[in-house]
Amino acid sequence: MSDPRILFSRLAFHLETIYLFTRSDYKTIFFPVIIFSVAIAPSVEVKQLVHAAIWLWIHLLQFNLSNQAHSAHEDVINKPWRPLPSGRITADETSRFRWLLLIVCLCLSGWHGAGVLSTSAAFFLAEILYEDFRFNSDPVLRNLCNVGGYLAFELGATIILSSKTSVDRTSLVALLSSGLLILTTIHAQDFADVNGDSLSGRRTFPIIAPEGSRLYMLAALPIWSIALSMLWGLGPLCGMLFFLAGLYLGSRYYQFRDERHDESSFLIYSVWLLAAHVLPMNAGSRLLGW
């Protein structure tokens, strides 16, 4: 009979491995998407919120299995603590788990209805193009796939939260603005990964245009801050604070150019992105009207 302590130790090891697959994405995907969906849903019930969080997390895990099975060589430099470069799991095991979980995700989405199922199917199409057809090697195609995946996360979670098969006009505007925001700023994550991306031959914006990409961030983040403040009707104080946050973040990307500062800047970007995803709730509540 197996020692319970050994069984517990193995269980803890596997649970930690699963956590490490998704560790980087809680601040950039999981929490922003959940907050965004809560902000634009007409009403929120705890049961539906739990369902949306489970659906999102399982899809996020499946994506990370796919992504990290293809990027273990660059993670040795960029993120050596991840399960593959740290030796916790093999690439073959990760790949098998990926395809198994894809089936689980589709079944779970089907249980939530045709709208969520079609959203899930679109997400996996973007994932396969990104990973298996090497769209991730082109900066434009890479960003388009990122936007497709992010919008699928937001749309699926929003449909589950609202218990409807479609979204209203405000939600549609919020989704479109979120997609454009991700499309035009998501390369904020690439500055700290230049060394690993160069090793793998990936052509990201900071690699193609080292100076131009930083000038772009200096301009794009405060401009987006102004545009979103106007779109969602923020009051003068809230609008000014959000603009100053974007200006500060853009200036950090331009002024500080080493890997340590780029990692810190991306963490601040994650907070700014989280705040941007809260703004749509002002359309109905006017909580940010001051």
C-alpha positions as CSV (number, residue, x, y, z in Angstrom):
1,M,0.0,0.0,0.0
2,S,1.4,3.4,-1.0
3,D,2.6,5.8,1.7
4,P,0.0,8.7,1.9
5,R,3.0,11.1,2.3
6,I,4.4,9.9,-1.0
7,L,1.0,10.3,-2.7
8,F,0.6,13.8,-1.3
9,S,4.1,14.7,-2.4
10,R,3.4,13.5,-5.9
11,L,0.0,15.4,-6.0
12,A,1.7,18.6,-4.8
13,F,4.4,18.2,-7.5
14,H,1.9,17.8,-10.3
15,L,-0.3,20.7,-9.0
16,E,2.7,23.0,-8.8
17,T,3.7,21.9,-12.4
18,I,0.2,22.9,-13.6
19,Y,0.5,26.2,-11.8
20,L,3.9,27.0,-13.3
21,F,2.4,26.5,-16.8
22,T,0.0,29.4,-16.2
23,R,2.1,31.5,-13.6
24,S,3.0,34.3,-16.1
25,D,-0.5,34.9,-17.3
26,Y,-2.6,35.6,-14.2
27,K,-1.7,39.3,-14.3
28,T,-1.8,39.8,-18.0
29,I,-4.7,37.5,-19.1
30,F,-6.7,35.8,-16.3
31,F,-7.5,38.7,-14.0
32,P,-7.9,41.4,-16.7
33,V,-10.3,39.1,-18.7
34,I,-12.4,38.3,-15.6
35,I,-12.5,41.9,-14.5
36,F,-13.4,43.0,-18.1
37,S,-16.2,40.5,-18.3
38,V,-17.6,41.5,-14.9
39,A,-17.4,45.2,-16.0
40,I,-19.5,44.7,-19.1
41,A,-21.9,42.0,-18.0
42,P,-25.4,43.3,-17.3
43,S,-25.5,41.3,-14.0
44,V,-23.2,38.9,-12.3
45,E,-24.0,35.9,-10.3
46,V,-21.4,34.0,-8.2
47,K,-22.2,30.7,-9.8
48,Q,-21.7,32.1,-13.3
49,L,-18.5,33.9,-12.2
50,V,-17.1,30.6,-11.0
51,H,-18.1,28.9,-14.3
52,A,-16.5,31.7,-16.3
53,A,-13.3,31.5,-14.2
54,I,-13.0,27.7,-14.6
55,W,-13.7,28.0,-18.4
56,L,-11.0,30.7,-18.8
57,W,-8.4,29.0,-16.7
58,I,-8.7,25.6,-18.5
59,H,-8.4,27.3,-21.8
60,L,-5.4,29.3,-20.5
61,L,-3.7,26.1,-19.3
62,Q,-4.3,24.5,-22.7
63,F,-2.8,27.4,-24.5
64,N,0.2,27.4,-22.3
65,L,0.8,23.7,-22.9
66,S,0.8,24.4,-26.6
67,N,2.9,27.5,-26.4
68,Q,5.5,26.1,-24.0
69,A,5.9,22.8,-25.8
70,H,7.1,24.9,-28.8
71,S,9.2,27.4,-26.9
72,A,11.2,25.3,-24.3
73,H,14.5,26.3,-26.0
74,E,14.0,30.0,-25.5
75,D,12.4,29.5,-22.0
76,V,15.8,28.2,-20.9
77,I,17.0,31.9,-21.1
78,N,13.8,33.8,-20.6
79,K,11.9,31.7,-18.0
80,P,14.0,28.8,-16.8
81,W,11.5,28.1,-13.9
82,R,8.9,26.9,-16.4
83,P,8.1,23.1,-16.3
84,L,9.9,22.1,-19.5
85,P,13.3,23.9,-19.0
86,S,13.3,22.9,-15.3
87,G,12.8,19.3,-16.2
88,R,9.4,18.7,-14.5
89,I,7.8,17.4,-17.6
90,T,8.9,16.4,-21.1
91,A,7.9,18.0,-24.4
92,D,6.1,14.8,-25.5
93,E,4.1,14.6,-22.3
94,T,3.2,18.3,-22.7
95,S,2.1,17.8,-26.3
96,R,-0.1,14.9,-25.4
97,F,-1.7,16.8,-22.5
98,R,-2.3,19.7,-24.9
99,W,-4.4,17.7,-27.3
100,L,-6.3,15.9,-24.5
101,L,-7.1,19.2,-22.8
102,L,-8.3,20.7,-26.2
103,I,-11.0,18.0,-26.3
104,V,-11.9,18.8,-22.7
105,C,-12.2,22.5,-23.4
106,L,-14.5,21.9,-26.4
107,C,-16.7,19.6,-24.4
108,L,-16.9,22.2,-21.5
109,S,-17.7,24.9,-24.0
110,G,-20.4,22.8,-25.7
111,W,-22.0,22.4,-22.2
112,H,-22.2,26.3,-22.0
113,G,-23.9,26.5,-25.4
114,A,-23.3,27.1,-29.1
115,G,-22.0,30.7,-28.6
116,V,-19.2,29.6,-26.2
117,L,-18.4,26.5,-28.3
118,S,-17.9,28.6,-31.4
119,T,-15.8,31.0,-29.4
120,S,-13.7,28.1,-28.2
121,A,-13.3,26.7,-31.7
122,A,-12.1,30.1,-33.0
123,F,-9.6,30.3,-30.2
124,F,-8.1,26.9,-31.1
125,L,-7.9,27.9,-34.7
126,A,-5.9,30.9,-33.7
127,E,-3.7,28.8,-31.5
128,I,-3.0,26.2,-34.2
129,L,-2.1,29.0,-36.7
130,Y,0.1,30.6,-34.1
131,E,2.0,27.5,-33.0
132,D,1.8,24.8,-35.7
133,F,1.8,27.1,-38.7
134,R,4.5,29.4,-37.3
135,F,2.4,32.6,-37.4
136,N,4.3,33.5,-34.2
137,S,7.5,34.1,-36.3
138,D,6.0,37.1,-38.0
139,P,5.3,40.2,-35.8
140,V,2.1,41.2,-37.6
141,L,0.6,37.7,-37.7
142,R,1.8,37.1,-34.2
143,N,-0.1,40.1,-32.9
144,L,-3.2,39.2,-34.9
145,C,-3.3,35.8,-33.3
146,N,-2.7,37.3,-29.9
147,V,-5.7,39.6,-30.4
148,G,-7.9,36.6,-31.6
149,G,-7.0,34.6,-28.6
150,Y,-7.5,37.5,-26.2
151,L,-10.9,38.4,-27.7
152,A,-12.0,34.7,-27.5
153,F,-11.1,34.7,-23.8
154,E,-13.1,37.9,-23.2
155,L,-16.1,36.9,-25.4
156,G,-16.4,33.4,-23.9
157,A,-16.2,34.6,-20.3
158,T,-18.7,37.4,-21.0
159,I,-21.2,35.1,-22.6
160,I,-21.0,32.7,-19.7
161,L,-21.3,35.5,-17.2
162,S,-24.3,37.1,-18.9
163,S,-26.0,33.7,-19.6
164,K,-26.8,34.9,-23.1
165,T,-25.8,33.7,-26.6
166,S,-24.7,37.2,-27.8
167,V,-23.5,40.5,-26.4
168,D,-25.1,44.0,-26.4
169,R,-23.8,47.1,-28.1
170,T,-21.8,48.4,-25.1
171,S,-20.1,45.0,-24.7
172,L,-19.3,44.9,-28.5
173,V,-17.7,48.3,-28.3
174,A,-15.7,47.2,-25.3
175,L,-14.6,44.0,-27.0
176,L,-13.5,45.9,-30.1
177,S,-11.6,48.5,-28.2
178,S,-9.9,45.8,-26.1
179,G,-8.9,44.0,-29.3
180,L,-7.3,47.2,-30.7
181,L,-5.6,47.9,-27.4
182,I,-4.0,44.4,-27.3
183,L,-3.1,44.6,-31.0
184,T,-1.3,47.9,-30.7
185,T,0.4,47.4,-27.2
186,I,0.9,43.7,-26.5
187,H,4.5,43.8,-27.7
188,A,5.1,45.4,-24.3
189,Q,5.8,41.8,-23.2
190,D,8.5,41.3,-25.8
191,F,11.1,43.8,-24.6
192,A,12.3,41.7,-21.6
193,D,12.4,38.6,-23.9
194,V,14.7,39.9,-26.6
195,N,17.6,37.5,-25.8
196,G,15.5,34.4,-25.9
197,D,13.5,35.5,-28.9
198,S,16.7,36.3,-30.8
199,L,18.0,32.8,-30.0
200,S,14.8,31.2,-31.5
201,G,14.9,33.5,-34.6
202,R,11.6,35.2,-33.7
203,R,11.1,38.6,-35.2
204,T,9.4,40.8,-32.6
205,F,9.0,44.5,-32.7
206,P,11.8,45.3,-30.2
207,I,14.2,43.1,-32.3
208,I,13.2,44.6,-35.7
209,A,13.1,48.2,-34.4
210,P,15.0,48.6,-31.1
211,E,14.7,52.4,-31.1
212,G,11.4,52.8,-33.0
213,S,9.6,50.3,-30.7
214,R,10.5,52.3,-27.6
215,L,9.5,55.6,-29.3
216,Y,6.2,53.9,-30.2
217,M,5.5,52.9,-26.6
218,L,6.3,56.4,-25.5
219,A,3.6,57.8,-27.7
220,A,1.0,54.9,-27.8
221,L,0.4,54.4,-24.1
222,P,-0.6,58.0,-23.3
223,I,-2.6,58.3,-26.5
224,W,-4.5,55.2,-25.6
225,S,-5.1,56.5,-22.1
226,I,-6.7,59.7,-23.5
227,A,-8.8,57.7,-26.0
228,L,-10.1,55.2,-23.5
229,S,-10.9,58.0,-21.0
230,M,-13.0,59.8,-23.7
231,L,-14.6,56.6,-24.9
232,W,-15.8,55.5,-21.4
233,G,-16.6,59.0,-20.2
234,L,-14.2,59.3,-17.3
235,G,-14.3,62.4,-15.2
236,P,-11.5,65.0,-15.2
237,L,-9.6,63.6,-12.2
238,C,-9.9,59.9,-13.2
239,G,-9.0,60.8,-16.8
240,M,-6.0,62.8,-15.7
241,L,-4.7,60.0,-13.4
242,F,-5.1,57.4,-16.1
243,F,-3.3,59.6,-18.6
244,L,-0.4,60.2,-16.2
245,A,-0.2,56.4,-15.7
246,G,0.1,55.9,-19.4
247,L,2.6,58.7,-19.8
248,Y,4.8,57.3,-16.9
249,L,4.7,53.8,-18.3
250,G,5.6,55.0,-21.9
251,S,8.5,57.0,-20.5
252,R,9.8,54.0,-18.6
253,Y,9.9,51.9,-21.7
254,Y,11.8,54.7,-23.5
255,Q,14.2,55.6,-20.7
256,F,15.1,52.3,-19.1
257,R,16.4,49.7,-21.5
258,D,17.9,46.8,-19.6
259,E,16.2,43.4,-19.0
260,R,15.5,44.1,-15.3
261,H,13.8,47.4,-16.0
262,D,11.9,45.9,-18.9
263,E,10.5,43.2,-16.6
264,S,9.4,45.9,-14.1
265,S,7.9,48.0,-16.9
266,F,5.9,45.0,-18.1
267,L,4.6,44.4,-14.6
268,I,3.4,48.1,-14.5
269,Y,1.9,47.6,-18.0
270,S,-0.1,44.6,-16.7
271,V,-1.6,46.9,-14.0
272,W,-2.3,49.6,-16.5
273,L,-4.0,47.0,-18.8
274,L,-6.0,45.8,-15.8
275,A,-7.2,49.3,-15.2
276,A,-8.1,49.8,-18.8
277,H,-10.3,46.7,-18.6
278,V,-12.2,48.2,-15.7
279,L,-13.1,51.4,-17.5
280,P,-16.1,50.0,-19.5
281,M,-18.1,49.6,-16.3
282,N,-18.3,53.4,-16.2
283,A,-20.7,53.3,-19.1
284,G,-23.4,52.1,-16.8
285,S,-22.4,53.0,-13.2
286,R,-20.6,56.4,-13.7
287,L,-18.3,55.4,-10.8
288,L,-15.4,57.0,-12.5
289,G,-17.2,60.2,-13.3
290,W,-15.2,62.4,-10.9
